[in-house]
Amino acid sequence: MKTVLVFIQIFVSLGLIASVLLQSGKSAGISGAIAGGAETFFGKKKGMDQLLGKVAAGLAVGFLLLTLLLSII
């Protein structure tokens, strides 16, 4: 049972890493201020970022619960 949970935790952690790395970063500095104004005027495609955010949050909760369960076992 513990081995199965460890394998599940490995897959969840790899999915969490992938979903966080696939998210787009926040713009910083003066170029971010210029591009940020243009994005609010023309609109920005945020569907994928929102989906990846929800996936990352779900995987983070799953990772937390699996870690707690494995520490109890």
C-alpha positions as CSV (number, residue, x, y, z in Angstrom):
1,M,0.0,0.0,0.0
2,K,2.8,2.4,0.9
3,T,4.6,1.7,-2.3
4,V,1.5,2.4,-4.4
5,L,1.0,5.8,-2.5
6,V,4.7,6.7,-3.1
7,F,4.3,6.1,-6.9
8,I,1.1,8.2,-6.9
9,Q,2.9,10.9,-5.1
10,I,5.8,10.9,-7.6
11,F,3.3,11.3,-10.5
12,V,1.4,14.0,-8.7
13,S,4.7,15.9,-7.9
14,L,5.8,15.6,-11.6
15,G,2.5,16.9,-12.7
16,L,2.7,19.8,-10.2
17,I,6.1,20.7,-11.4
18,A,5.0,20.6,-15.1
19,S,1.9,22.7,-14.5
20,V,3.8,25.4,-12.6
21,L,6.5,25.6,-15.3
22,L,4.0,25.8,-18.1
23,Q,2.3,28.9,-16.6
24,S,3.3,32.2,-18.1
25,G,5.4,34.5,-15.9
26,K,4.4,37.9,-14.7
27,S,5.8,40.8,-16.7
28,A,8.3,42.9,-14.7
29,G,10.0,46.2,-15.1
30,I,9.3,49.0,-17.6
31,S,8.6,46.6,-20.4
32,G,5.9,44.9,-18.3
33,A,4.3,48.3,-17.7
34,I,4.1,49.1,-21.4
35,A,3.0,45.6,-22.4
36,G,0.6,45.4,-19.5
37,G,-1.3,48.5,-20.7
38,A,-1.5,47.1,-24.2
39,E,-2.8,43.8,-22.9
40,T,-5.6,45.5,-21.0
41,F,-6.5,47.5,-24.1
42,F,-6.4,44.7,-26.7
43,G,-7.2,41.8,-24.3
44,K,-5.1,38.8,-23.4
45,K,-5.8,35.1,-23.8
46,K,-5.9,33.9,-20.3
47,G,-7.9,30.6,-20.7
48,M,-4.8,28.4,-20.6
49,D,-3.3,30.3,-17.6
50,Q,-6.5,29.9,-15.6
51,L,-6.7,26.2,-16.4
52,L,-3.1,25.6,-15.5
53,G,-3.7,27.5,-12.2
54,K,-6.6,25.3,-11.3
55,V,-4.7,22.2,-12.2
56,A,-1.7,23.3,-10.2
57,A,-3.9,24.1,-7.2
58,G,-5.6,20.7,-7.4
59,L,-2.3,18.9,-7.7
60,A,-0.9,20.9,-4.8
61,V,-3.8,19.8,-2.6
62,G,-3.3,16.2,-3.7
63,F,0.4,16.4,-3.0
64,L,-0.3,17.8,0.5
65,L,-2.8,15.1,1.3
66,L,-0.6,12.3,0.0
67,T,2.3,13.6,2.0
68,L,0.3,13.7,5.2
69,L,-1.1,10.2,4.6
70,L,2.4,8.8,3.9
71,S,3.7,10.4,7.1
72,I,0.9,8.8,9.1
73,I,1.5,5.3,7.6
